[in-house]
């Protein structure tokens, strides 16, 4: 299952043994939840295993682990915000229209992908895409709102669509 060499496996094991308790305390302090902190410790080391860097080359392993864990924390909090907003929106509808737990999870994952996609776009490209796709504005209306030419809007939309295709093609 793992592509690690024997030496890399030993290095990860040694790093895990040496730093897991410290990382667990750090995460538990941030989250105030032991189980979630333990999950994120495991996820941190999984990410470490998947990174191409050699573990023996790490000059400051705690700083490196903290960076990975901090990214996972940010992902967790982002997901919680999206999930809370989605659940608040669902509460506005009658219970019989409530989706299944599986559908909720898929929707939240899709929303997170969309947020990541929008965040990856330059502001004028993102604004153009949102005005076009969500607000239904014509290119002329968008050009007027953004004070640019329609040709520029076409360029922005082409870039946005290219990024959407890249995301679609990156999925397994």
Phi, psi and omega in degrees: 000320182265145177263012181285143173284170179301317181295317178298320178299317177297319180296316178296317179299316180295316179297318179298312181299319183286328191241352186296321181293316178298314181296321178300314179298317180299313180291320179298321177298322180286323189259338185058033180211113184296314183296316179294321177300316178297318177300317182288330173299312180299315180297324179299314181287329174297314177300319179299316180297324183280349179282146181282347182295149175279132182295327180292341180277354182289121179274328179228082186300323180294320178296319180294314178297321178297320179298314178297312181297322179297319176298319177294322176298314178300318177299317180298311182294323177298315180298318180297318179296315180296315180299316180296316179297318179297315180295324176296321178293321178296326182296342179283346183255155177300150185301329181293344177265003182290129180285164178292165177300321179297315180295322177299314181297318179296318179297316179297317177299318179295318177299318178296321177295319179295317178299315179297320178298311181296321178295333181281347182273147172295150186309310181295328178292314179299313180299317178299312181299314181295314180298322180285307189276327183260326182259352175071023180286148174282166178299322179297315179298318180295316179302319179294315181296322183266358179057048176224175181281160175297325178299319178296320178298319177298320178295315178299316181294323178298318178295318179296316180295322177299317179295323177296316178297320179298318178295315180299317181287340180281344180284146180291000000 
